[in-house]
């Protein structure tokens, strides 16, 4: 029975390797029993929910600013790939809030409260978009960039690979792992 289960896991991991390059690291972690799953709200969680990370310089706009406002527009994104990620965000998606600059760390979780709409630059629609986000949860222990880079599951984040992106997708397993590290 155990051999059959392992064969199935190996079979499906080989299939998934064709589609997801990070599956090899996930496969290694699976056999080390280090895969951790943490549901924030299991009963209410949408199976189509996506997870994101946004970056901001805390001296310009930090987590505390979002918390004090209660809800704000996430705008000013002038990178095409980041803009496309903003367009994919849906109401209810969860967003890791990362402070860049001096203290590079994930400090909280926000929730998308309004999907993409035109980000008007000087009153003109130039194709850029914005979304509205609101604070959802503070992390008790901020998760530093050093922790992220040294963690096998998190080292594949766009944050590490494409550090200049200000908005990026995060896998559910990675998101849950960050939540666990921050608890």
C-alpha positions, 0 to 999 in steps of 0.5 A: 500500500505504501509503495503504491502511494509513493509510486502515485506521488512520484508519478504525479510529481513527474507530470507536474514537473512539466508544468511547474519548475518549482515542483522538484523542491516541493517534491523534496520537501514532501518526502522530508515531511516539511510541507505545511498547510495552514488555512486562514479561514477554511470555511470561507476560503474561495477555491479560486482565490489567488495570492499576491505580494506587493512591495512598498518603501515604508518611508513613502507608504507603509503597512501602518499607512494602510492600516490607518486609512482602512482601505486605499488605492494601490496605484502608481505601478509603471511596470508592464508585468506588474500591471498585468498582475494587478489586472489578474487580482480579484476581490477577496484575493489575499496580498502579502505586504512587503516593506522594501528599503532598510527593513526588507520584510513581509509585515502584514496581509491585505485583501483586495477590495476592488478589482482593477480600474484605470489609474489615471495619470494626469487625468489621462487613461494611459493603460495603467491600472490600480486596485483597492486593498484593505488591511486583513491581518498583521503578522506578529513576527515580520518575515525577513528577506533573509528568512525567505531566501534561506527557506527552500519553499520560499526561495522560488518567489518572484521576490527573490528572482525578480526583485524589481517587481512591485506586484507579483503572484505567490503560490498558496503553499508559499502564502500559507508558509509565510503566514505560519512563519509570521505567527 
